[in-house]
């Protein structure tokens, strides 16, 4: 989008320059300036002549001597002589067409000039010398304003040629104007109003930047505020207002301040621009150029503070000169890389350069004196810092958008992570439950037959006894033993014996009801618990089980028939009996079945009403009885 409107902007600017240009564009200026009763203002730069004195040896008598008149040259380049160690002599002629004597004001609108010597003819073939410049106390000035102003008296018909000798350790410029007193008073009032608005805008921008720093916590606002602050102080110095209002008694600081503030402005501008454009991401070359320029500016600051003000001004001016092209090229690179804030950067510096061009044409005398031309630099700088503020706002908004996107992605990742974590926890919980279940099975079940092991089946029997007592129910138990199991092991081996046990266990599991309990008591013995079962039903169930076992056909037993014997015992409600007594009675019945030929069922009995039966009570109040074999 930036590239679409850019070609339309510069023709508009060129048209503006044509409108601002006077109709005498390119005319040759006269050798003298006519001053009549209606005179208000004139730029003298175009009618001045200049003589350079490299050795600084000429005095007013030598400089005004007729022998040197031919060595004076017309002022070129708008009076911008630049850096030079030579003394610069200038001369210009005023021709009075006044009807009465009047006092006019001669202004050198360059507040940074160190020493000005004005030589005005006194009418007696000599000159009256007056001094100005920031090498002297501000109170010593002829007129107490920010620029260097001298009073000039003219009488009717007078033609006088004035000389100025200029020396400075900085740049020499000659924006010289002649005013009548009313026009100059209006100019000063207008200037003060404009500078009030200008520096007020700078203060507001600094306050806004500080507010942004406090509320948004972005370091970009800190560097923007720092840049604006020193930029404002630099302009306060360059316009002469600093010397007029803040340090009028310190001409030494007035000499050091320009190079000092230029250096600080360049450093803060480079840091702010580097961070705003994020130039390190787009070009390491320009990133290093930024820091080299900042180092150059720091050298200028050091030279300024150590007294080498002449060299410091050259170094600082060079750093300020390379600042703009480096920053603009970096902004182009950043904009092409997708940094939207760079477009405001380009607009800011581009428009500022246009106003610098307008100001240059004004000082050349090409453009007339008006509000835009006289204050072009300030107008351009206000636009520049405002656009930089917009660039900062765009950059912060971009960072906030990136942060919001990052937060959304983070929240998405967090949600996904939580879901995966929840799924993982469920999976691990299921695995843990399965592991616990397996551990419980390993702890409570026989590893070979997968029936309850010895301890588990006895605990189950204990629980059934307790439930029977609470609910008034009876149940039966059966101890099932494999007949001739030792002979099977001896004849066919332990592996076949294990297969026999597994086959019988499977038969037990498939023959019992869902609420019946089966466990491997030990070796070849199994304990069966039959809740809520009468003796008749229990006999039928165990007998069917016995027959099912006898029907088993195992490949590795050589056709040997497998049989089991069972000893059973009924638990009658109301007759307290512990596990040991109940099991002993069933075990006695098992031995009875073995004695009577095996492959059969026998019941144990307890003469609970026979008081002659010996027994005793345990800690739970249960009676332990001896079983009587039938």
C-alpha positions, 0 to 999 in steps of 0.5 A: 500500500505504501508503494502505491501512494508514494509516487503521488506524494512527491509530485504534490510536494513539487507543486507546493514548492512551485507555489511557495517560490517567488516570481523572481526565482533565478533573478540576480540580486542588486549590489545594495539594499534599498531602504525606504519609508515603507521598508519592513524586511529584507534578506541580505544574504544574496547581496552580501560578499565574502572574504576568507581570512585563513590566517585571521590576520586582517583587521577592519582597515585591511578588510575595508581597503580598496586593494581587497575589494576585488577579492570579495566574492558573492555569497553562494550556497545560501550563505552556508560556508560550513566548517572553516577555521578561517575568519570570514569577512562579509560586507553589504551596502544599504541605500537609504531612501528615507524621509527621516532618520530611522533605526533598523535591526540587523539580524544574523539568524544563526544563534550558534555563531561564536564571535561576531564583530560588526563594523558600521561606518561612523561618518568620519572615515572610521568604523564603530565596532560592536560585538555579538555571538555566544562567546559573550554573556547573553546580557552583553547583547545589543538586543536581548533576543535569541538571535544576534541582533544589532541596531542600525541607524540610517538617515535620508540619502545615506549609503553605507557599507557595513562589515562583519567579521565572523569566527567560530569553531563550528559551521558558519552560516549567513542568514542575515536579515534587515528589519524595521522595528515594527516588523521585527516585533511582530516577527518576535511575537510570532516566533515566540507563539510558534516556539511555545506551540512547538515545544509544548507539542514536544512536552505533550509527546514526552508526557504521552510516551511516559504514560505509555511506558507506565501503562504498557510497560514497553521499553520502546516508550522509554527510548521514545521519551528519551529521544523526544526529550533530548531532541527538544533540548537540542532544538532549544539550543539550536534556536538560541532559547537555551542561551536566552532562558536557561544558561545565559551566564554560561557561554562555555556550555553554550559552545559545548551544548550543540555537539553534546545534544546532537550526539545524545539525540543520534544515540537515542534515535539509533537505539529507538529506531533499532528496537522499533524496526527490529532491524537485527531481525532483518539486516545484521549489516544495518544493525552494525551500522546503527551501533557504529553511528551511535559510537561515533556520536558518543565520541562527539559527546566525549570530545565536547565534554573534554573541551575539543568543541571544534572537532566535536561539532564536526564529528557530531554533525557527521553522525547526524548527517549519516543518521537519516539515510541509514535509518531510512534505508533500514526502514525500507528493509524492515518494511519489505520484511513485514514490519508495518511500523516502518511505513510511518518511519519512512513517511516521518523522515521523508517529509522531514527531509522535504521541510529541510529542503524548503528551509534550505531554499528559504535561506538561499533566498529562493523562497519568500519569508512566510510562516512555512518557510521560516519555521520549516525545520520545526514544522518538519520535526513536529511532523516527524516526531508525531509520525514516529509516535504513530510508528511506535503505536503501530509497533506496540499494537503489532507486539500486542497482536503477536502477544495475543496470538502467542497467548491464544496458541499457548492456551490452545497448547495448554488445552491440548496438553491438559486433554492429553494429560487427562487422557494420559492420567486416565490411561495411567489410572486404568493401567494402575488399576489393572496392575493393582487388580493383577497384583491383587489377583496374584496376592489372592489367587493361585498362580497355577489354577487361578482359583483363590489361594489358601489364605484368600479362600479362608478369609472368604470362609470367615466372611461367609460365616459372619454373613450367615450369623448376621442374616440367619442363613446356613451354608455348606463347604466341601473339601475336594481332594484328587485321588491317587495324585501322588501316583500320577506325579510319580508315574507321569511327572509333575508337569502332568500333575499340574495339568490334572490340577488345572483341568480339575480347577476348570471343571470346578469353576464351570460346575459351580454357581456364580455365587459359589466360592472355590479355592486351592487349599493346598497341594491337590486339595480344593475348598468349595464354599456353597452359600445359602445351600441345603445339604441335599442341594450341596450333595447334588452339586458336589456329586455332579462335580465329581462325575464331571471330573471322572469324565475328564480325558487327559492325553498325558495320563495314558488313559488313567481315570481321574477321580476326586473324593469330597468331605462336606460339612454344613454350617447351621445357623445358631450353632457358633462354629469357627473356621477351624472347627468347620474345616476340621469336620469337613476334613474328617469327612474327607478322610472317611471318604478316602477310607471308604474307597475314594471317588465319593462324598462323605458328610461330617457331623457335630453333636452340638446338643451333646453336653458331654462333648468337650469343647471351649469358647474362643475370643469371639464367643464361638465354641470349638467342638470335636467332630464325631465320625459317623 
